[in-house]
Amino acid sequence: MATKRLRDTRNYSENIRNSILDRRVISLFKKAEELSIMCDIEVTIIILRPGSIQPITWKSASLAQGVLTRYLSCEANERIKNFVKHETYLQCKAEKKEKQISKLEKMNEEKEMELLFNQLVEGKSINELDARQMKGDGSIIESAPTKANDTNVGDNGHSKDLD
């Protein structure tokens, strides 16, 4: 969902500002209804309009008062305990992903070792395996090229990569 650019409503007339507020309040009420249904929670909204004595409430004033009373009756420590900081949430997700990655890496290494062992059992000699398989940790080891198939050696015997 694309974010809309907020309007600077200070220069608008009172009627235009009220109509903008009404549209936004209706949209907010729809989102609150979706949230309460999807998460099976109690949601109430209390909006204090400037210059108005009576607040705008959603679903009803009595329901809003009941939810607010229950919220305020809880101890402050209880309320704070249930809050989750965004940083803590992201750290938990990162730790879970790191554990998942290390588990997958370990499984991958075990599969590679199993394939290597199966190749050795089938009769393949150690000389036929490539250097990565012989190391066993998945990193590539560059082996020294032989004279017969050395393509990097120039006329003067130096490697082109070293120049």
C-alpha positions in Angstrom: 0.0 0.0 0.0 1.5 3.3 -1.1 1.8 6.0 1.5 0.0 9.2 0.7 1.5 12.6 1.1 0.1 14.4 4.1 -1.6 17.7 3.4 -0.9 20.9 5.3 -4.4 21.7 6.4 -3.6 24.8 8.4 -4.5 27.1 5.5 -7.8 25.3 4.7 -11.2 26.4 6.0 -12.8 24.8 9.1 -15.3 22.8 7.0 -12.6 21.3 4.7 -10.5 20.3 7.8 -13.5 18.7 9.4 -14.3 16.7 6.2 -10.6 15.5 6.0 -10.7 14.5 9.7 -14.0 12.7 9.2 -12.6 10.7 6.2 -9.5 9.8 8.1 -11.5 8.8 11.2 -13.7 6.5 9.1 -10.6 4.9 7.6 -9.1 4.5 11.1 -12.3 2.8 12.3 -12.2 0.4 9.4 -8.6 -0.6 10.2 -9.5 -1.0 13.9 -12.4 -3.3 13.0 -10.1 -5.4 10.8 -7.5 -5.6 13.5 -10.0 -6.6 16.2 -11.4 -9.4 13.9 -8.1 -10.7 12.6 -6.4 -10.8 16.0 -9.4 -11.5 18.1 -8.7 -8.6 20.5 -10.6 -5.7 22.0 -9.8 -2.5 20.2 -11.2 0.9 21.1 -10.4 4.3 19.8 -10.8 7.6 21.6 -10.2 10.8 19.6 -10.2 14.2 21.2 -11.1 16.8 18.6 -9.7 20.3 19.3 -12.4 22.7 20.5 -14.9 19.8 21.2 -15.9 18.6 24.7 -17.2 15.3 23.6 -14.6 12.8 22.3 -15.1 10.6 19.2 -15.1 7.0 20.3 -15.2 3.7 18.5 -17.3 1.2 18.9 -19.2 3.0 21.7 -18.4 5.3 24.6 -19.3 2.7 27.2 -17.1 0.1 25.6 -14.2 2.6 25.3 -14.6 3.5 28.9 -14.6 -0.1 30.0 -11.5 -0.9 28.0 -9.7 2.2 29.3 -10.7 1.4 32.9 -9.4 -2.2 32.6 -6.1 -0.9 31.0 -5.6 1.7 33.8 -6.5 -0.8 36.5 -3.4 -2.9 35.6 -0.2 -2.0 37.3 2.2 0.0 35.4 4.8 -2.8 35.6 2.3 -5.2 34.0 1.6 -2.9 31.1 5.3 -2.2 30.5 6.1 -5.9 30.7 3.9 -6.7 27.7 5.3 -4.0 25.5 7.8 -5.3 22.9 10.5 -2.9 21.7 11.1 -2.9 18.0 14.8 -3.4 18.5 14.2 -6.5 20.7 11.8 -7.9 18.2 14.3 -7.5 15.3 17.1 -9.0 17.4 15.0 -12.1 18.2 14.1 -12.5 14.5 17.8 -12.1 13.5 18.9 -14.7 16.1 16.3 -17.2 14.8 17.5 -16.7 11.2 21.1 -17.1 12.3 20.2 -20.4 14.0 18.3 -21.5 10.9 21.2 -20.6 8.6 23.8 -22.5 10.8 21.5 -25.5 10.9 21.2 -25.5 7.1 24.9 -25.1 6.7 25.5 -28.1 9.0 23.0 -30.2 7.1 24.7 -29.1 3.8 28.1 -30.1 5.1 26.8 -33.5 6.3 25.2 -34.1 2.9 28.5 -33.2 1.1 30.4 -35.5 3.4 27.9 -38.3 2.8 28.3 -37.9 -1.0 32.1 -37.9 -0.7 32.0 -41.0 1.4 29.6 -42.7 -1.1 32.0 -41.8 -4.0 34.9 -43.3 -2.1 33.0 -46.5 -1.3 32.0 -46.8 -5.0 35.7 -47.0 -5.8 36.6 -43.4 -6.8 40.2 -42.7 -5.7 41.1 -39.7 -3.6 43.1 -38.3 -6.6 39.9 -38.1 -8.7 38.1 -35.9 -6.2 38.5 -32.1 -6.5 40.2 -30.1 -3.8 37.0 -28.7 -2.4 35.7 -32.2 -1.7 39.0 -33.2 0.0 39.0 -30.2 2.3 35.4 -31.0 3.4 34.3 -27.6 4.6 32.9 -26.3 1.4 35.5 -23.7 0.7 37.5 -23.9 -2.5 41.2 -24.7 -2.4 43.2 -23.7 -5.4 45.5 -26.4 -6.4 48.8 -25.8 -8.3 48.3 -26.2 -12.0 50.3 -28.9 -13.7 52.6 -28.1 -16.6 50.6 -30.1 -19.1 47.4 -28.1 -18.7 48.7 -24.8 -17.5 46.9 -22.1 -19.5 48.1 -19.1 -17.5 51.8 -19.5 -18.2 53.1 -17.2 -20.9 56.1 -17.4 -23.2 58.5 -16.3 -20.5 57.2 -18.9 -17.9 55.5 -16.3 -15.6 51.9 -16.6 -14.7 49.7 -13.9 -16.3 47.8 -13.5 -13.0 51.0 -12.3 -11.2 51.8 -9.6 -13.7 
